[in-house]
Amino acid sequence: MERGRVAHTLLGALTVLPAWLAGRALAGPTAGLIAATLLTFSPHHIRLSASESTHVVMVLAAFAAFAAALHAARTPRFVTVKNGT
């Protein structure tokens, strides 16, 4: 029982990084810091991270996917298509 709580607490703490990345990608470094701070001190997130619920994994995955999507949308990709001849 105790191992599950420790793992979920660590996953909850790890969620702060994608929250910061998403906030930074949307509106700059100050917004990223505000997003990370709000998540860090959110009573609901703290309770969720301290429980053995699997919801904390979903929150981490959602923030990570959102931050990755923002990064992919803002990173220019050039594709060169060569003629077969």
Secondary structure, DSSP 4 states (H G I P E B T S, - for coil): -HHHHHHHHHHHHHTHHHHHHHHHHHH-HHHHHHHHHHHHT-HHHHHHHHSS-THHHHHHHHHHHHHHHHHHHHS----------
